[in-house]
Structures are given as structure tokens and as C-alpha cells.
Amino acid sequence: MALQPTVSTASPVDTRPVIACFGDSITAGLGVDPELNYPADLQHELDKRGYRYRVANLGVSGETTKDGLARVRQVLARKPELVIVEFGGNDGLRGLPVEDSQQNLLAIVTALRQGGANVLLVAITLPAQYGSDYIGKFEAIYPSVAEQAHVPLLGFARFSKGLFSQPSNVQDDGIHPTAAGDAIIAKNMADQLAPMLHR
């Protein structure tokens, strides 16, 4: 009796370099279908532009910079080539000391770089009701960390370009993007990432 050839049912190994989107609810896609959050849209955008990368969504809603720092090893375990760091919003919304947030964010970026990953730091701002003094100190965290850690910074204006042009781009809380807003963020992100990527 002739032996039948065995057919492997194992999925092919994905060897594309990993881009890890590491952050809080904006990264996780709070209130948005998992297939329509910004990391998912970023994957589609990079595919469309001819970049061969695998985007991993490592966002967790509600996390502060302290929580993010505790997860750095989990991120590095994915062996990412690039990590997009988006933290700080929950620190600001809770009125946490700006100095602590800055220290945690610097530690996150430093640990990722020491682990072999390139880093893009994303700047976040706060609603106007938090007051110009606190908001000013909060916003200053990001350029300071980027300069100290020698990493590129995606400023909030570029990150959110076009996001607030239509009310339908933002959820009712005025903070989190809708699916349409996430698509805008993904395009802005892809534009910023292009010089850092290879085909």
C-alpha cells in the first residue's frame, strides 16, 4: 500500500520585522472595533505603501506611564524593530506629578532602546479644563524625554492632524478617536514612520 504524503497544517512563520504600538487606550482602541483601531489601520497603511512590517497592538486601556514601565519586558519579548510609545494621557487626567510621569517615560524609552529597539515617542496633550499651567508642564515632558533619550518625537499637532476637523472623528468623551479618527491617525503615523522604515 502506497504511503500518502503528509501535508503540514502549520501556519507559515511570519518573518516580517515587528512594529510594536505600545500605549494606553488610544493605542488599544477603546470604543472601536479591534479591526479598526489605529494599529490595525497602520498595518493596512504600511501594506498599501509597500512596507513589509507586522504591526502589534500592545496597548492597554487605563494604563499610566508607571504601568507601561512595568510592561517593557513583555514588549521586548516580541523583539520589535520599532516601538511607538504613546503614554501619559492617564497620568495627566489623574493629575499625577509631572516629574514622576517624565521619569517613567524616560525609563520606558531608555529600556526599549537598550533592548535593541528603535523608538518613536508620541506626544499627548490634555483637555483645556486642566488649566494652562499644568498642561504646559505636561506637554513639556515629551520634547524633554525625546531630547534626553535621543529619539524622534511625533508632536501632538502632527499626530492629530485632521483629527478634529470633523466631530465624527472623535468619540463623545472628546478624547478618544472613532474608527474614522483612527484611520487619520494611522496615515499621520505612516507619514512620520516612513524615513525610519525599509522596504
N, C-alpha and C positions, 0 to 999 in steps of 0.2 A: 504494500500500500504506500503510495507516494505521500510524503510529508507535506503538509500545507505550510507555505512560508508564513512566518509570524509577522503581524503588522503592528507596529508600535502605535499606541494611542496617546503617548506622552506629548504634551504641547511643546512646540519648539521654544528653546530658551531665548528670551528677549535680551539681546546684547547691546541694545541702544544705551548710550550714557543717560544717567538719571538726572533730571532737574527736580529737586525737592521743593515744593511750596510749603514753607514752614511758618505757621502763624496761628491766629485766633479765628474768630467767627467769620471774618471777611474772607480768609483763605478757605475755611471749612465749607463756606457757602450756606450759612444759616438762612433758613426760609426759602431755599432754592433747591430745585431738583438736583440730585447728585451729578446728573449728566450735563447740567447747565451752569455749574459754578465756574469761577474764573480759571482754576487749574484745568478743568475739563475743556474749557474754551481755548485755553492756551495751548493744549495739546493739538487741537484742531487747527489753530492758527499756525503753529510751527510746522505741522504736517503740510499745510497748504503752501507754506513758503519754502518747502523743500529741506527742512532741517530734520534730521533723524535723532530725536530725543524721546525719552519716555518721561512724562510728567507725573510725579507722585504727589498726591494731595495729603500733606501731613498737618493739616490744620485741625485745631480742636477749639470749639466754641467756648468762650468764657475764660480762656487762659490769659494769665498775666505774663510779664517777662520772667518772673520767678518760675512759673510753671514751665515756660519754654526752656529755660536753662536746665531744668530737671530732665528734659526730654532730648537733649542734644545727642546723647549716645545712641538713642533709637534712630535718630536721623542719620548719623554717621554709619550706622549698621547697614543702611541702604547703599553705601558707597557712592553718594551723589557726586557728580562732577560740579554741579552748581546748586546752591541753596538760595532761594528767595526768602528773606527773613522779613516777616510782617507782624510785629508785636508792638505793644504799648498802649493800644486803644483802651483795653480794660483797666490798665493801671491809671490812665487819665480819668476815665469815667468814675473810678472809685476814689479819685483824689489822692492816690498814693504819692509818697515823696518822690519828686522828680529825680533826685540824686540816686535813689535806690533803683529806679527804672533804668536810668542811664548805665549804672554799674552792671545790672543784669544783662542789658542789651549788649554792652561791650563784651561781657563774658561769653555770651552766646556766639557772637560773631568771631571772637578770638578762638574759641574752642573749635568751631567749624573750620576755620582756616588752618588751625594746627592739625586738624583731622584730614586735611588734604582737599577740602572743597573750596571752590570759588564762591564768593558771596555777593549777592545784590541786596542792599538794605533798602527797605521801603519806608518812607516817611508817612506818618499818620497825623491828623490834627483832631481837634475836639470841637463839639458844638459851642456856639457863641456864649451860651449861658454859663460856661465855666470861667468866664472873665479873661480879659486880655492879659493880665499879669501871669496867671497860671498857664494859659495857653501859650504865651510867648516862651516861658521857661520849658514847657513841654515840647514845643516844636524845635527848640534848640538842641534837644537830645540827639536828634538824628544826624545833622551835619557834624556834630562833635564826635559821635561814635564813628561815623564814616571816616573822618579825618584821622582819628586815633588808630583805627584798625586798618586803614589804607584799603578801603573797599569802596566801590561805586555806590552812589546814593540815587534812588529814584524818588525825587521830591513829590510831595503830595499833589502839586499842581499838574505834573506830568502823569502821575499815577491815575488821577481822577479826570483827566482832560476829556471833556464832553459828557462826563457822568451826570452832572447836574443841569444839563441843557433841557432835559425833559423830566417832569415829575415821575413819569412811569419808570424811570431808570433806578429809582431809589424806593425802598420799602417805606411803609408808613412811619417807621421809627426815625426816618431821616438820616440814618447811619448806614444801614446795610443795603447793598445793591440788589436789585431784582435780577432776573435772568438776563434781561436786556442790558442792565448796567454791568453785569459780569462780562458780557461779550465786549463791551467798550474797554473795560479794564484789561482784558486779555490782549486786545490789539495794542493798547498802550504799552503793556508789558513786553510784548513781542518786539515792538519797535526799540525798546530800551535794551533788550537782550541781544539783539542782532549782532552788535560788534563783539559780543562775548562768546558767540557760538561758532561752530564749524559745520560744514556740510559733509 
